[in-house]
């Protein structure tokens, strides 16, 4: 090869790398100044995730034995503490595991209406199953149900996100979760924390939780979790404090928990202040979620539907990403057009919309939780029988 051509190609590659770096440096700042719907924001490969948002429901139960543990506790006060421990164990998976694994928080793929994510966990607690379905596209809403039939534990809920932008991305999570323990006919309402994205300007985005969330039970116990982000005194990110008390007796604290939800925290007796337990979130092992092989999945299942888009993101081929995304989006537009012409709407497979949920309203009143059906296109409840009629593709064969 002629020397001048080699030099020319070298110069070209250097310029190409400079332009790529410049775009990477500029994009976090463009996000910080972006104003609009978060789902409509386009992003280059370095900030795109190859995972659909519909998969995020699995973070609730990546520790299946901890999820099922409250069903084994006979004492209602200790049972409420067990529920709080389970909830805290989910925070690292839900809000920091991606940035730790990938180096920074990535923008997930926006699920299409009817998209499914189905699987199961196997551990000493038995089989724990997951159904996650995109039940609304405008606004985007994901509904989910996770249950362990043997232990009589079921979690169901739904959520949407409303984003606003100033110096950072602020996300209000709309929706809730309800945990049911069959043996005690007991329910726990779990509200969802607001969050914001830190590290945009530096190009290493990560999630911080904000304000507070509640877990309140039909048995008369409430946990309040306060998130302070990077603590003023400690200087450590993901700082929180929690207290558990009999409902509406906030000053008579039974247990407290303090620390970092992504690192370690201590559980203390509310009166003696003695440390009951110290938990290191990094030492809690996750259980792999088993999925069907991609080629055997239903065409609505996330991994199969987004397979080519995910491939494009992973190799940095935005032409492939754009082409495959457009194919999915155009198919969805055609389905919506046809439904409108025929005067019907998409039939959800595993969830149905109801006018109201009495148990949610009863528990929500105890902690001042908002009704949210206008922001989530309805109230969504799991309908296992309907799913069975349509066929339940839950025979998992491989790990996530």
TATA-V539174 format. One record per residue. N is the residue number from 1. RES is the residue in one small letter. PHI is phi in radians with two decimals (none if undefined). OMEGA is omega in radians with two decimals (none if undefined). D_CENTER is the distance of its C-alpha to the mean C-alpha in whole Angstrom. Layout:
n:N res:RES phi:PHI omega:OMEGA d_center:D_CENTER
n:N res:RES phi:PHI omega:OMEGA d_center:D_CENTER
This chain:
n:1 res:x phi:none omega:3.14 d_center:53
n:2 res:x phi:-1.01 omega:-3.07 d_center:55
n:3 res:x phi:-1.10 omega:-3.08 d_center:54
n:4 res:x phi:-1.14 omega:3.12 d_center:53
n:5 res:x phi:-1.25 omega:3.09 d_center:51
n:6 res:x phi:-1.07 omega:3.14 d_center:49
n:7 res:x phi:-1.11 omega:-3.13 d_center:49
n:8 res:x phi:-1.09 omega:3.14 d_center:48
n:9 res:x phi:-1.18 omega:3.11 d_center:45
n:10 res:x phi:-1.09 omega:3.12 d_center:44
n:11 res:x phi:-1.09 omega:3.13 d_center:44
n:12 res:x phi:-1.06 omega:-3.14 d_center:42
n:13 res:x phi:-1.12 omega:3.13 d_center:39
n:14 res:x phi:-1.13 omega:3.12 d_center:40
n:15 res:x phi:-1.15 omega:3.12 d_center:39
n:16 res:x phi:-1.07 omega:3.12 d_center:36
n:17 res:x phi:-1.15 omega:3.13 d_center:34
n:18 res:x phi:-1.09 omega:-3.14 d_center:35
n:19 res:x phi:-1.11 omega:3.13 d_center:34
n:20 res:x phi:-1.09 omega:3.13 d_center:31
n:21 res:x phi:-1.15 omega:3.14 d_center:30
n:22 res:x phi:-1.06 omega:3.10 d_center:31
n:23 res:x phi:-1.08 omega:3.13 d_center:29
n:24 res:x phi:-1.11 omega:-3.14 d_center:26
n:25 res:x phi:-1.24 omega:-3.07 d_center:28
n:26 res:x phi:-1.37 omega:-2.98 d_center:28
n:27 res:x phi:-1.11 omega:3.11 d_center:24
n:28 res:x phi:-1.00 omega:3.13 d_center:22
n:29 res:x phi:-1.24 omega:3.10 d_center:25
n:30 res:x phi:-1.18 omega:3.07 d_center:25
n:31 res:x phi:-1.10 omega:-3.09 d_center:21
n:32 res:x phi:-1.09 omega:-3.13 d_center:22
n:33 res:x phi:-1.77 omega:-3.11 d_center:25
n:34 res:x phi:-1.23 omega:3.12 d_center:23
n:35 res:x phi:-2.36 omega:-3.11 d_center:23
n:36 res:x phi:2.78 omega:-3.12 d_center:21
n:37 res:x phi:-1.39 omega:-3.09 d_center:18
n:38 res:x phi:-1.00 omega:-3.09 d_center:16
n:39 res:x phi:-1.20 omega:-3.12 d_center:15
n:40 res:x phi:-1.56 omega:-3.10 d_center:19
n:41 res:x phi:-1.31 omega:3.06 d_center:19
n:42 res:x phi:-1.49 omega:-3.08 d_center:21
n:43 res:x phi:-2.52 omega:3.12 d_center:20
n:44 res:x phi:-1.29 omega:-3.04 d_center:22
n:45 res:x phi:-0.95 omega:-3.02 d_center:21
n:46 res:x phi:-1.20 omega:-3.13 d_center:21
n:47 res:x phi:-2.02 omega:3.09 d_center:18
n:48 res:x phi:-1.56 omega:3.01 d_center:16
n:49 res:x phi:-1.71 omega:3.07 d_center:14
n:50 res:x phi:-1.58 omega:-3.12 d_center:15
n:51 res:x phi:-1.86 omega:3.09 d_center:12
n:52 res:x phi:-1.38 omega:3.13 d_center:10
n:53 res:x phi:-1.06 omega:-3.12 d_center:7
n:54 res:x phi:-1.15 omega:3.12 d_center:8
n:55 res:x phi:-1.34 omega:-3.04 d_center:7
n:56 res:x phi:-1.11 omega:3.11 d_center:4
n:57 res:x phi:-1.05 omega:-3.10 d_center:5
n:58 res:x phi:-1.16 omega:-3.12 d_center:7
n:59 res:x phi:-1.11 omega:3.14 d_center:6
n:60 res:x phi:-1.14 omega:-2.97 d_center:8
n:61 res:x phi:-2.40 omega:3.09 d_center:11
n:62 res:x phi:-1.31 omega:2.98 d_center:12
n:63 res:x phi:-2.11 omega:-2.99 d_center:15
n:64 res:x phi:-0.99 omega:-3.13 d_center:16
n:65 res:x phi:-1.20 omega:3.08 d_center:19
n:66 res:x phi:-1.23 omega:3.09 d_center:18
n:67 res:x phi:-1.06 omega:-3.08 d_center:16
n:68 res:x phi:-1.50 omega:-3.01 d_center:19
n:69 res:x phi:-0.98 omega:-3.13 d_center:21
n:70 res:x phi:-1.01 omega:-3.13 d_center:22
n:71 res:x phi:-1.19 omega:-3.10 d_center:23
n:72 res:x phi:-1.64 omega:-3.07 d_center:26
n:73 res:x phi:-1.67 omega:-3.07 d_center:27
n:74 res:x phi:-1.42 omega:-3.09 d_center:30
n:75 res:x phi:-1.41 omega:-3.06 d_center:30
n:76 res:x phi:-1.09 omega:3.12 d_center:28
n:77 res:x phi:-1.18 omega:3.11 d_center:28
n:78 res:x phi:-1.19 omega:3.10 d_center:27
n:79 res:x phi:-1.16 omega:3.09 d_center:24
n:80 res:x phi:-1.10 omega:3.09 d_center:22
n:81 res:x phi:-1.17 omega:3.12 d_center:22
n:82 res:x phi:-1.11 omega:3.09 d_center:21
n:83 res:x phi:-1.15 omega:3.10 d_center:18
n:84 res:x phi:-1.07 omega:3.11 d_center:18
n:85 res:x phi:-1.07 omega:3.10 d_center:18
n:86 res:x phi:-1.08 omega:-3.11 d_center:15
n:87 res:x phi:-1.03 omega:-3.14 d_center:13
n:88 res:x phi:-1.10 omega:3.14 d_center:14
n:89 res:x phi:-1.20 omega:-3.14 d_center:13
n:90 res:x phi:-1.45 omega:-2.99 d_center:10
n:91 res:x phi:-1.13 omega:3.13 d_center:9
n:92 res:x phi:-1.05 omega:-3.13 d_center:11
n:93 res:x phi:-1.16 omega:-3.06 d_center:9
n:94 res:x phi:-1.24 omega:-2.92 d_center:5
n:95 res:x phi:-2.14 omega:3.12 d_center:8
n:96 res:x phi:-2.33 omega:-3.08 d_center:11
n:97 res:x phi:-1.12 omega:-3.12 d_center:11
n:98 res:x phi:-1.21 omega:-3.14 d_center:11
n:99 res:x phi:-1.18 omega:3.10 d_center:14
n:100 res:x phi:-1.21 omega:-3.11 d_center:16
n:101 res:x phi:-1.38 omega:-3.01 d_center:16
n:102 res:x phi:-1.77 omega:-3.14 d_center:16
n:103 res:x phi:1.70 omega:3.07 d_center:18
n:104 res:x phi:-2.92 omega:3.10 d_center:16
n:105 res:x phi:-1.20 omega:-3.13 d_center:13
n:106 res:x phi:-1.96 omega:3.09 d_center:13
n:107 res:x phi:-1.40 omega:-3.10 d_center:13
n:108 res:x phi:-1.28 omega:3.04 d_center:11
n:109 res:x phi:-1.23 omega:3.14 d_center:13
n:110 res:x phi:-1.44 omega:-3.09 d_center:13
n:111 res:x phi:-1.12 omega:3.03 d_center:13
n:112 res:x phi:-1.58 omega:-3.12 d_center:16
n:113 res:x phi:-1.06 omega:-3.14 d_center:17
n:114 res:x phi:1.60 omega:3.13 d_center:17
n:115 res:x phi:-1.06 omega:-3.07 d_center:15
n:116 res:x phi:-2.14 omega:2.94 d_center:14
n:117 res:x phi:-2.38 omega:-2.98 d_center:13
n:118 res:x phi:-2.23 omega:3.11 d_center:15
n:119 res:x phi:-3.04 omega:3.13 d_center:15
n:120 res:x phi:-2.72 omega:3.07 d_center:17
n:121 res:x phi:-1.93 omega:3.04 d_center:17
n:122 res:x phi:-2.18 omega:3.04 d_center:21
n:123 res:x phi:-2.69 omega:-3.08 d_center:22
n:124 res:x phi:-1.12 omega:3.10 d_center:24
n:125 res:x phi:-1.44 omega:-3.11 d_center:23
n:126 res:x phi:1.79 omega:-3.11 d_center:23
n:127 res:x phi:-1.77 omega:3.06 d_center:21
n:128 res:x phi:-2.03 omega:-3.04 d_center:17
n:129 res:x phi:-1.88 omega:-3.13 d_center:16
n:130 res:x phi:-2.28 omega:2.93 d_center:13
n:131 res:x phi:-2.24 omega:3.08 d_center:13
n:132 res:x phi:-2.24 omega:-3.04 d_center:11
n:133 res:x phi:-2.44 omega:3.05 d_center:13
n:134 res:x phi:-1.44 omega:-3.01 d_center:13
n:135 res:x phi:-1.66 omega:3.11 d_center:15
n:136 res:x phi:-2.63 omega:3.09 d_center:16
n:137 res:x phi:-1.85 omega:3.07 d_center:17
n:138 res:x phi:-2.25 omega:-0.04 d_center:18
n:139 res:x phi:-1.34 omega:3.11 d_center:16
n:140 res:x phi:-1.22 omega:-3.11 d_center:13
n:141 res:x phi:-2.38 omega:3.07 d_center:12
n:142 res:x phi:-1.93 omega:3.06 d_center:9
n:143 res:x phi:-1.93 omega:-3.08 d_center:11
n:144 res:x phi:-2.62 omega:2.99 d_center:10
n:145 res:x phi:-2.47 omega:3.11 d_center:13
n:146 res:x phi:-2.25 omega:-3.08 d_center:13
n:147 res:x phi:-2.59 omega:3.02 d_center:17
n:148 res:x phi:-2.12 omega:-3.02 d_center:19
n:149 res:x phi:-1.12 omega:-3.12 d_center:23
n:150 res:x phi:-1.08 omega:-3.11 d_center:25
n:151 res:x phi:-1.59 omega:3.12 d_center:24
n:152 res:x phi:1.25 omega:-3.14 d_center:23
n:153 res:x phi:-2.07 omega:3.10 d_center:19
n:154 res:x phi:-2.48 omega:3.04 d_center:17
n:155 res:x phi:-2.06 omega:3.01 d_center:14
n:156 res:x phi:-2.39 omega:-3.12 d_center:13
n:157 res:x phi:-3.11 omega:3.10 d_center:11
n:158 res:x phi:-2.75 omega:-3.14 d_center:10
n:159 res:x phi:-2.68 omega:3.03 d_center:9
n:160 res:x phi:-2.36 omega:3.12 d_center:10
n:161 res:x phi:-2.22 omega:3.01 d_center:11
n:162 res:x phi:-2.07 omega:-3.05 d_center:14
n:163 res:x phi:-1.83 omega:2.98 d_center:15
n:164 res:x phi:-2.34 omega:-3.01 d_center:19
n:165 res:x phi:-2.30 omega:2.98 d_center:20
n:166 res:x phi:-2.40 omega:3.03 d_center:23
n:167 res:x phi:-1.47 omega:3.14 d_center:23
n:168 res:x phi:-2.60 omega:3.06 d_center:20
n:169 res:x phi:-1.59 omega:3.08 d_center:17
n:170 res:x phi:-1.85 omega:-3.07 d_center:16
n:171 res:x phi:-2.15 omega:3.01 d_center:13
n:172 res:x phi:-1.64 omega:3.09 d_center:13
n:173 res:x phi:-1.51 omega:-3.12 d_center:10
n:174 res:x phi:-1.84 omega:-3.12 d_center:12
n:175 res:x phi:2.23 omega:-3.10 d_center:12
n:176 res:x phi:-2.88 omega:3.03 d_center:12
n:177 res:x phi:-2.28 omega:3.08 d_center:12
n:178 res:x phi:-2.19 omega:3.09 d_center:15
n:179 res:x phi:-1.76 omega:-3.13 d_center:16
n:180 res:x phi:-2.07 omega:3.06 d_center:19
n:181 res:x phi:-1.95 omega:-2.97 d_center:22
n:182 res:x phi:-1.11 omega:-3.05 d_center:25
n:183 res:x phi:-1.06 omega:-3.08 d_center:27
n:184 res:x phi:-1.83 omega:-3.05 d_center:27
n:185 res:x phi:0.81 omega:-2.99 d_center:26
n:186 res:x phi:-2.09 omega:3.14 d_center:24
n:187 res:x phi:-2.21 omega:3.09 d_center:21
n:188 res:x phi:-2.22 omega:3.04 d_center:18
n:189 res:x phi:-1.56 omega:-3.14 d_center:17
n:190 res:x phi:-2.07 omega:3.06 d_center:14
n:191 res:x phi:-1.53 omega:-3.02 d_center:13
n:192 res:x phi:-1.83 omega:-3.07 d_center:10
n:193 res:x phi:-1.38 omega:2.92 d_center:11
n:194 res:x phi:-1.14 omega:3.11 d_center:12
n:195 res:x phi:-2.55 omega:3.04 d_center:12
n:196 res:x phi:-2.48 omega:-3.08 d_center:14
n:197 res:x phi:-1.76 omega:3.07 d_center:15
n:198 res:x phi:-1.63 omega:3.01 d_center:18
n:199 res:x phi:1.34 omega:-3.13 d_center:20
n:200 res:x phi:-1.15 omega:-3.07 d_center:20
n:201 res:x phi:-1.16 omega:-3.13 d_center:24
n:202 res:x phi:-1.41 omega:3.13 d_center:24
n:203 res:x phi:1.46 omega:3.11 d_center:22
n:204 res:x phi:-2.23 omega:-3.07 d_center:20
n:205 res:x phi:-1.12 omega:3.01 d_center:17
n:206 res:x phi:-2.57 omega:-3.04 d_center:14
n:207 res:x phi:-1.59 omega:2.92 d_center:12
n:208 res:x phi:-2.09 omega:3.07 d_center:14
n:209 res:x phi:-1.54 omega:-3.01 d_center:13
n:210 res:x phi:-2.34 omega:3.05 d_center:16
n:211 res:x phi:1.03 omega:-3.04 d_center:18
n:212 res:x phi:-2.59 omega:2.99 d_center:17
n:213 res:x phi:-2.31 omega:-3.14 d_center:15
n:214 res:x phi:-2.17 omega:2.91 d_center:17
n:215 res:x phi:-2.20 omega:-3.10 d_center:17
n:216 res:x phi:-2.20 omega:-2.98 d_center:20
n:217 res:x phi:-1.99 omega:3.06 d_center:22
n:218 res:x phi:-1.27 omega:3.12 d_center:25
n:219 res:x phi:-1.57 omega:3.01 d_center:27
n:220 res:x phi:1.76 omega:3.11 d_center:27
n:221 res:x phi:-2.18 omega:-3.13 d_center:25
n:222 res:x phi:-2.35 omega:2.98 d_center:23
n:223 res:x phi:-1.98 omega:3.06 d_center:20
n:224 res:x phi:-2.07 omega:-3.13 d_center:20
n:225 res:x phi:-1.96 omega:3.12 d_center:18
n:226 res:x phi:-1.79 omega:-3.14 d_center:19
n:227 res:x phi:-1.88 omega:-3.11 d_center:17
n:228 res:x phi:-2.05 omega:3.12 d_center:20
n:229 res:x phi:1.08 omega:3.11 d_center:19
n:230 res:x phi:-1.28 omega:-3.03 d_center:22
n:231 res:x phi:-1.00 omega:-3.10 d_center:24
n:232 res:x phi:-1.09 omega:3.14 d_center:27
n:233 res:x phi:-1.55 omega:-3.05 d_center:29
n:234 res:x phi:-1.38 omega:-3.08 d_center:27
n:235 res:x phi:1.22 omega:-3.10 d_center:26
n:236 res:x phi:-1.80 omega:3.14 d_center:23
n:237 res:x phi:-1.32 omega:3.10 d_center:20
n:238 res:x phi:1.06 omega:3.12 d_center:17
n:239 res:x phi:-1.39 omega:3.11 d_center:19
n:240 res:x phi:-2.64 omega:2.96 d_center:19
n:241 res:x phi:-2.47 omega:-3.11 d_center:21
n:242 res:x phi:-2.38 omega:3.06 d_center:21
n:243 res:x phi:-2.40 omega:3.12 d_center:24
n:244 res:x phi:-2.08 omega:-3.06 d_center:24
n:245 res:x phi:-2.65 omega:3.01 d_center:27
n:246 res:x phi:-1.20 omega:-3.04 d_center:28
n:247 res:x phi:-0.88 omega:-3.12 d_center:27
n:248 res:x phi:1.20 omega:3.03 d_center:29
n:249 res:x phi:-2.18 omega:-3.02 d_center:31
n:250 res:x phi:-1.01 omega:-3.08 d_center:29
n:251 res:x phi:-1.41 omega:3.13 d_center:32
n:252 res:x phi:-1.71 omega:-3.00 d_center:32
n:253 res:x phi:-1.36 omega:-3.13 d_center:30
n:254 res:x phi:-1.60 omega:3.11 d_center:29
n:255 res:x phi:-2.50 omega:2.99 d_center:27
n:256 res:x phi:-2.19 omega:3.07 d_center:25
n:257 res:x phi:-2.39 omega:-3.13 d_center:23
n:258 res:x phi:-2.48 omega:3.08 d_center:23
n:259 res:x phi:2.58 omega:3.09 d_center:22
n:260 res:x phi:-2.02 omega:-3.06 d_center:19
n:261 res:x phi:-1.20 omega:3.10 d_center:15
n:262 res:x phi:-1.73 omega:-3.11 d_center:15
n:263 res:x phi:-2.20 omega:-3.12 d_center:19
n:264 res:x phi:-2.53 omega:3.14 d_center:21
n:265 res:x phi:-2.71 omega:-3.08 d_center:22
n:266 res:x phi:-2.02 omega:3.04 d_center:25
n:267 res:x phi:-1.76 omega:-3.09 d_center:25
n:268 res:x phi:-2.18 omega:3.00 d_center:28
n:269 res:x phi:-1.15 omega:-3.06 d_center:31
n:270 res:x phi:-1.12 omega:-3.10 d_center:31
n:271 res:x phi:-1.67 omega:-3.08 d_center:34
n:272 res:x phi:-1.41 omega:-3.08 d_center:36
n:273 res:x phi:1.17 omega:3.08 d_center:33
n:274 res:x phi:-1.20 omega:3.11 d_center:33
n:275 res:x phi:-1.31 omega:3.13 d_center:30
n:276 res:x phi:-1.54 omega:-3.09 d_center:29
n:277 res:x phi:-2.78 omega:3.01 d_center:27
n:278 res:x phi:-2.05 omega:-3.05 d_center:25
n:279 res:x phi:-2.02 omega:3.05 d_center:22
n:280 res:x phi:-1.83 omega:-3.08 d_center:21
n:281 res:x phi:-1.07 omega:-3.12 d_center:17
n:282 res:x phi:-1.29 omega:-3.11 d_center:19
n:283 res:x phi:-1.69 omega:3.12 d_center:21
n:284 res:x phi:-1.49 omega:-3.09 d_center:18
n:285 res:x phi:-1.35 omega:3.08 d_center:18
n:286 res:x phi:-1.55 omega:3.07 d_center:16
n:287 res:x phi:-1.82 omega:-3.12 d_center:17
n:288 res:x phi:-1.09 omega:3.07 d_center:16
n:289 res:x phi:-1.45 omega:-3.14 d_center:15
n:290 res:x phi:-1.57 omega:3.12 d_center:18
n:291 res:x phi:-2.15 omega:2.96 d_center:18
n:292 res:x phi:-1.17 omega:2.98 d_center:21
n:293 res:x phi:-0.96 omega:-3.05 d_center:23
n:294 res:x phi:-0.89 omega:-3.08 d_center:22
n:295 res:x phi:-1.18 omega:3.14 d_center:25
n:296 res:x phi:-1.72 omega:-3.11 d_center:25
n:297 res:x phi:-1.29 omega:3.01 d_center:22
n:298 res:x phi:-1.12 omega:-3.10 d_center:22
n:299 res:x phi:-1.15 omega:3.08 d_center:22
n:300 res:x phi:-1.54 omega:-3.12 d_center:19
n:301 res:x phi:-1.29 omega:-2.93 d_center:17
n:302 res:x phi:-0.98 omega:-3.05 d_center:15
n:303 res:x phi:-1.08 omega:3.12 d_center:17
n:304 res:x phi:-1.26 omega:-3.06 d_center:20
n:305 res:x phi:-1.10 omega:-3.05 d_center:19
n:306 res:x phi:-1.76 omega:-3.01 d_center:18
n:307 res:x phi:-0.93 omega:-3.08 d_center:20
n:308 res:x phi:-1.28 omega:3.06 d_center:23
n:309 res:x phi:-1.13 omega:3.13 d_center:21
n:310 res:x phi:-1.05 omega:3.12 d_center:19
n:311 res:x phi:-1.07 omega:3.13 d_center:22
n:312 res:x phi:-1.08 omega:3.12 d_center:23
n:313 res:x phi:-1.13 omega:-3.08 d_center:21
n:314 res:x phi:-1.14 omega:3.13 d_center:21
n:315 res:x phi:-1.73 omega:3.10 d_center:25
n:316 res:x phi:1.31 omega:-3.14 d_center:25
n:317 res:x phi:-1.68 omega:-3.06 d_center:27
n:318 res:x phi:-1.27 omega:3.05 d_center:26
n:319 res:x phi:-1.14 omega:3.09 d_center:28
n:320 res:x phi:-1.12 omega:3.12 d_center:27
n:321 res:x phi:-1.02 omega:-3.10 d_center:23
n:322 res:x phi:-1.08 omega:-3.11 d_center:25
n:323 res:x phi:-1.14 omega:-3.10 d_center:27
n:324 res:x phi:-1.26 omega:3.09 d_center:25
n:325 res:x phi:-1.12 omega:3.13 d_center:22
n:326 res:x phi:-1.07 omega:3.13 d_center:25
n:327 res:x phi:-1.08 omega:3.12 d_center:26
n:328 res:x phi:-1.15 omega:-3.10 d_center:23
n:329 res:x phi:-1.15 omega:3.13 d_center:23
n:330 res:x phi:-1.15 omega:3.09 d_center:27
n:331 res:x phi:-1.11 omega:3.12 d_center:26
n:332 res:x phi:-1.15 omega:3.11 d_center:24
n:333 res:x phi:-1.06 omega:3.14 d_center:26
n:334 res:x phi:-1.15 omega:3.09 d_center:29
n:335 res:x phi:-1.10 omega:3.14 d_center:27
n:336 res:x phi:-1.13 omega:3.13 d_center:26
n:337 res:x phi:-1.09 omega:-3.13 d_center:30
n:338 res:x phi:-1.15 omega:3.11 d_center:31
n:339 res:x phi:-1.08 omega:-3.14 d_center:30
n:340 res:x phi:-1.12 omega:3.12 d_center:31
n:341 res:x phi:-1.08 omega:-3.09 d_center:34
n:342 res:x phi:-1.58 omega:3.09 d_center:34
n:343 res:x phi:1.17 omega:3.13 d_center:33
n:344 res:x phi:-2.41 omega:3.07 d_center:30
n:345 res:x phi:-2.20 omega:-3.11 d_center:26
n:346 res:x phi:-1.00 omega:3.12 d_center:24
n:347 res:x phi:-1.52 omega:3.10 d_center:24
n:348 res:x phi:-1.21 omega:-3.04 d_center:20
n:349 res:x phi:-1.49 omega:-2.99 d_center:20
n:350 res:x phi:-2.07 omega:-3.09 d_center:18
n:351 res:x phi:-2.33 omega:3.07 d_center:18
n:352 res:x phi:-2.29 omega:-3.12 d_center:20
n:353 res:x phi:-1.59 omega:3.12 d_center:21
n:354 res:x phi:-2.18 omega:-3.11 d_center:23
n:355 res:x phi:-1.27 omega:-3.11 d_center:25
n:356 res:x phi:-2.78 omega:3.11 d_center:24
n:357 res:x phi:-2.27 omega:-2.98 d_center:22
n:358 res:x phi:-1.04 omega:-3.09 d_center:25
n:359 res:x phi:-1.16 omega:3.07 d_center:23
n:360 res:x phi:-1.03 omega:-3.11 d_center:20
n:361 res:x phi:-1.08 omega:3.13 d_center:23
n:362 res:x phi:-1.06 omega:-3.11 d_center:25
n:363 res:x phi:-1.33 omega:-3.13 d_center:22
n:364 res:x phi:-1.08 omega:3.14 d_center:21
n:365 res:x phi:-1.08 omega:-3.10 d_center:25
n:366 res:x phi:-1.25 omega:-3.07 d_center:25
n:367 res:x phi:-2.16 omega:3.11 d_center:22
n:368 res:x phi:1.22 omega:3.12 d_center:23
n:369 res:x phi:-1.28 omega:-3.08 d_center:19
n:370 res:x phi:-1.40 omega:2.90 d_center:20
n:371 res:x phi:-1.27 omega:-2.94 d_center:20
n:372 res:x phi:-2.29 omega:-3.01 d_center:18
n:373 res:x phi:-1.11 omega:3.13 d_center:19
n:374 res:x phi:-1.23 omega:-3.12 d_center:21
n:375 res:x phi:-1.64 omega:-3.11 d_center:18
n:376 res:x phi:-2.16 omega:3.10 d_center:16
n:377 res:x phi:1.04 omega:3.09 d_center:19
n:378 res:x phi:2.16 omega:3.03 d_center:19
n:379 res:x phi:-1.78 omega:-3.01 d_center:18
n:380 res:x phi:-1.97 omega:3.12 d_center:17
n:381 res:x phi:-2.26 omega:-3.13 d_center:18
n:382 res:x phi:-1.23 omega:3.14 d_center:18
n:383 res:x phi:-2.23 omega:-3.06 d_center:21
n:384 res:x phi:-1.09 omega:-3.11 d_center:22
n:385 res:x phi:-1.12 omega:3.11 d_center:25
n:386 res:x phi:-1.12 omega:3.10 d_center:25
n:387 res:x phi:-1.08 omega:3.13 d_center:22
n:388 res:x phi:-1.14 omega:3.14 d_center:25
n:389 res:x phi:-1.10 omega:-3.12 d_center:28
n:390 res:x phi:-1.51 omega:-3.11 d_center:26
n:391 res:x phi:1.72 omega:-3.09 d_center:26
n:392 res:x phi:-1.90 omega:-3.09 d_center:23
n:393 res:x phi:-1.43 omega:-3.05 d_center:22
n:394 res:x phi:-1.99 omega:-3.14 d_center:21
n:395 res:x phi:-1.43 omega:-3.06 d_center:23
n:396 res:x phi:-1.31 omega:-3.09 d_center:21
n:397 res:x phi:-2.34 omega:-3.13 d_center:23
n:398 res:x phi:-2.47 omega:-3.07 d_center:22
n:399 res:x phi:-1.54 omega:3.13 d_center:19
n:400 res:x phi:-1.12 omega:none d_center:16
